[in-house]
Amino acid sequence: MPPPFLLPVLLLVLPPSPQAAAAAEDICIVGSGISGASTAFFLTNYTAPYPAPQLRVFERRDRVGGRLATVTVAGEVFEAGGSIIHPRNLHVRRFADLLGLTAKTGGDDDEDWLGIWDGARFVFKTLRPPPPGSSWLRRKLHGLANSLLLLRRYGLSLLRMDSFVQEMLQKFMLYYNGFESRPVFDNVEEMLKWSGLYGLTRRTLEEELIDAGLNTQTISELVTVITRINYGQSTSISGLAGAVSLAGSESGLWSIKGGNWQLAAGLLKTANATLHLQEGIESISDAGDYYVLKSNKGHEYNCTVTVVATPLDEVNITFIPPISIPPRKMQHTHTTFVRGLLDPKFFGLSSVSDIPELIGTMELPDIPFSCISVRKKHGEHDMTYKIFSRVKLEDALLDQMFSTREETIRIDWPAYPHYQAPEDFAPIILDGRHLYYVNTFESAASAMETGAVAAENVARLIISRLPLGLRAGLSSAAVPEPHIESSAGEEEGPRRVDL
Ligand SMILES: Cc1cc2nc3c(=O)[nH]c(=O)nc-3n(C[C@H](O)[C@H](O)[C@H](O)COP(=O)(O)OP(=O)(O)OC[C@H]3O[C@@H](n4cnc5c(N)ncnc54)[C@H](O)[C@@H]3O)c2cc1C
């Protein structure tokens, strides 16, 4: 029940008939990935203990999670899309705790034995890891020896790289501040300026790192290996995407046991959202007080608020009237799982045991893949590998790379934006009314956590701008105090409702 002082207001603003109320009270979310699921979660969470408006989530595929998905090879489950979670990704950490999901550290993405391949030879290799079951002391000494090896090759650049990442992380942590010290943002530029991260989107990673004092060898080898692994791109990505990418090489990374997609599934369930699986939205039309969403099943839904929680760059949704967003290309990452054995001859080696478990690559023409990693050793001559590449790896090439190949699984992801500097951002409010776009924030950096951070802001923005009829019943204590950072004249209609 709404607090008694709200009742007179409610009576004034309630729609005239129950039918009209039904038509006007849905919040519709297009996309069931981590961004859409987080939006649904935060909308419900921030309006508790009062019931949130009816949430509908549309997903064109037959499963939730979007770019969080697993594949099974030889009975083992592997992450095929978003896989690693940084220890300071606080929203995702909280989601996992809340949903009772088990964190998995080490193993899946915690490679030890790195080799940097230039297409002809390994220009750098860390030490082969001690055998499983080795003593704590032996493992410690191994770690120390590797640190010394890295320090000898890259020198102080390693420390400078770390400072660069820590500075970015410190600023990013501001997005977890309480409502009293964190405004609601209606555009990405202001959101980034507020935390001090905007400058990093104006220059390339390479420019930033040269200014930070890194030497060119570190940038062309270690840094490039990391950006190619995490974003399939070179060091000409923006400084911010680059810093996020470098953070993904730190220690303490984790994932959800059984698959990260469970985050999206659990959040949608917690939000009590009505999930429309295998129902793609084909058009979104502005009908005045609400939007009409037409689906590929021939259904129409009237939604007071519509949230687009998918990159719009490769999906075919017709907006009526049309919206205008800056062009953005998605970087495709081809993820290939191979069960078999790499051929040492392909790497100019005589024994398979000399091939590092994580092969990173430099930005040179003719290297057909970004990285190869051993995901599981089933036996001495039977492994599961994961390969990232910018183009499809044809059978003929795989036959050269592998001496045996029992199973091959290929996925072509429109994986993340193709980053550039300076970066352009689409609006969060696409039409100046109630059509929101979460994935504009992906132009800053693409990750599970950035999706959740963007979604949290969008949820607060929606609540702060809801028409009175919908906002009715929300607890004023629970609703974040809306202090909107805005560029002047960007929108029309009520931006804040004082009850
Ligand atoms: C290979 C790869 C590796 C990655 N590695 C990491 C990593 O290690 N760590 C990390 O944090 N992040 C990583 N990422 C990035 C991370 O996976 C994404 O940033 C994140 O999952 C994006 O979530 P999202 O909800 O914004 O979008 P998506 O997950 O893309 O969700 C959008 C959903 O919308 C649906 N949809 C689209 N159009 C329609 C329509 N018209 N109607 C209905 N539904 C529609 C799609 O089917 C999809 O399910 C990686 C991504 C890839 C591809």
Ligand as a Chemical Component Dictionary entry (heavy atoms), coordinates in Angstrom:
data_LIG
# 
_chem_comp.id                   LIG 
_chem_comp.type                 NON-POLYMER 
_chem_comp.pdbx_formal_charge   0 
_chem_comp.three_letter_code    LIG 
# 
loop_
_chem_comp_atom.comp_id 
_chem_comp_atom.atom_id 
_chem_comp_atom.alt_atom_id 
_chem_comp_atom.type_symbol 
_chem_comp_atom.charge 
_chem_comp_atom.model_Cartn_x 
_chem_comp_atom.model_Cartn_y 
_chem_comp_atom.model_Cartn_z 
_chem_comp_atom.pdbx_ordinal 
LIG C1  C1  C 0 34.037 -13.813 -26.634 1  
LIG C2  C2  C 0 33.706 -12.808 -25.567 2  
LIG C3  C3  C 0 34.498 -12.720 -24.429 3  
LIG C4  C4  C 0 34.182 -11.812 -23.427 4  
LIG N1  N1  N 0 34.922 -11.813 -22.285 5  
LIG C5  C5  C 0 34.472 -11.102 -21.219 6  
LIG C6  C6  C 0 35.042 -11.313 -19.946 7  
LIG O1  O1  O 0 35.928 -12.142 -19.775 8  
LIG N2  N2  N 0 34.562 -10.575 -18.902 9  
LIG C7  C7  C 0 33.536 -9.682  -19.060 10 
LIG O2  O2  O 0 33.130 -9.045  -18.067 11 
LIG N3  N3  N 0 32.957 -9.486  -20.270 12 
LIG C8  C8  C 0 33.393 -10.185 -21.342 13 
LIG N4  N4  N 0 32.783 -10.061 -22.550 14 
LIG C9  C9  C 0 31.780 -8.996  -22.720 15 
LIG C10 C10 C 0 30.468 -9.377  -22.052 16 
LIG O3  O3  O 0 30.126 -10.702 -22.380 17 
LIG C11 C11 C 0 29.388 -8.426  -22.548 18 
LIG O4  O4  O 0 29.790 -7.091  -22.295 19 
LIG C12 C12 C 0 28.070 -8.616  -21.820 20 
LIG O5  O5  O 0 27.740 -9.970  -21.680 21 
LIG C13 C13 C 0 26.990 -7.882  -22.628 22 
LIG O6  O6  O 0 25.734 -8.077  -22.009 23 
LIG P1  P1  P 0 24.454 -7.282  -22.551 24 
LIG O7  O7  O 0 23.318 -7.742  -21.746 25 
LIG O8  O8  O 0 24.755 -5.844  -22.576 26 
LIG O9  O9  O 0 24.299 -7.709  -24.063 27 
LIG P2  P2  P 0 23.957 -9.214  -24.674 28 
LIG O10 O10 O 0 24.555 -10.179 -23.734 29 
LIG O11 O11 O 0 24.415 -9.144  -26.039 30 
LIG O12 O12 O 0 22.397 -9.272  -24.518 31 
LIG C14 C14 C 0 21.526 -8.730  -25.478 32 
LIG C15 C15 C 0 20.382 -9.707  -25.671 33 
LIG O13 O13 O 0 19.397 -9.073  -26.475 34 
LIG C16 C16 C 0 18.854 -10.045 -27.349 35 
LIG N5  N5  N 0 18.241 -9.323  -28.470 36 
LIG C17 C17 C 0 18.849 -8.629  -29.449 37 
LIG N6  N6  N 0 17.947 -8.089  -30.278 38 
LIG C18 C18 C 0 16.734 -8.444  -29.822 39 
LIG C19 C19 C 0 15.398 -8.181  -30.268 40 
LIG N7  N7  N 0 15.156 -7.445  -31.357 41 
LIG N8  N8  N 0 14.381 -8.691  -29.556 42 
LIG C20 C20 C 0 14.611 -9.455  -28.439 43 
LIG N9  N9  N 0 15.855 -9.734  -28.001 44 
LIG C21 C21 C 0 16.907 -9.229  -28.660 45 
LIG C22 C22 C 0 20.056 -10.880 -27.732 46 
LIG O14 O14 O 0 19.657 -12.147 -28.234 47 
LIG C23 C23 C 0 20.791 -10.974 -26.400 48 
LIG O15 O15 O 0 20.385 -12.103 -25.664 49 
LIG C24 C24 C 0 33.080 -10.941 -23.581 50 
LIG C25 C25 C 0 32.282 -11.034 -24.731 51 
LIG C26 C26 C 0 32.577 -11.967 -25.708 52 
LIG C27 C27 C 0 31.688 -12.080 -26.898 53 
# 
loop_
_chem_comp_bond.comp_id 
_chem_comp_bond.atom_id_1 
_chem_comp_bond.atom_id_2 
_chem_comp_bond.value_order 
_chem_comp_bond.pdbx_ordinal 
LIG C1  C2  SING 1  
LIG C2  C3  SING 2  
LIG C2  C26 DOUB 3  
LIG C3  C4  DOUB 4  
LIG C4  N1  SING 5  
LIG C4  C24 SING 6  
LIG N1  C5  DOUB 7  
LIG C5  C6  SING 8  
LIG C5  C8  SING 9  
LIG C6  O1  DOUB 10 
LIG C6  N2  SING 11 
LIG N2  C7  SING 12 
LIG C7  O2  DOUB 13 
LIG C7  N3  SING 14 
LIG N3  C8  DOUB 15 
LIG C8  N4  SING 16 
LIG N4  C9  SING 17 
LIG N4  C24 SING 18 
LIG C9  C10 SING 19 
LIG C10 O3  SING 20 
LIG C10 C11 SING 21 
LIG C11 O4  SING 22 
LIG C11 C12 SING 23 
LIG C12 O5  SING 24 
LIG C12 C13 SING 25 
LIG C13 O6  SING 26 
LIG O6  P1  SING 27 
LIG P1  O7  DOUB 28 
LIG P1  O8  SING 29 
LIG P1  O9  SING 30 
LIG O9  P2  SING 31 
LIG P2  O10 DOUB 32 
LIG P2  O11 SING 33 
LIG P2  O12 SING 34 
LIG O12 C14 SING 35 
LIG C14 C15 SING 36 
LIG C15 O13 SING 37 
LIG C15 C23 SING 38 
LIG O13 C16 SING 39 
LIG C16 N5  SING 40 
LIG C16 C22 SING 41 
LIG N5  C17 SING 42 
LIG N5  C21 SING 43 
LIG C17 N6  DOUB 44 
LIG N6  C18 SING 45 
LIG C18 C19 SING 46 
LIG C18 C21 DOUB 47 
LIG C19 N7  SING 48 
LIG C19 N8  DOUB 49 
LIG N8  C20 SING 50 
LIG C20 N9  DOUB 51 
LIG N9  C21 SING 52 
LIG C22 O14 SING 53 
LIG C22 C23 SING 54 
LIG C23 O15 SING 55 
LIG C24 C25 DOUB 56 
LIG C25 C26 SING 57 
LIG C26 C27 SING 58 
# 
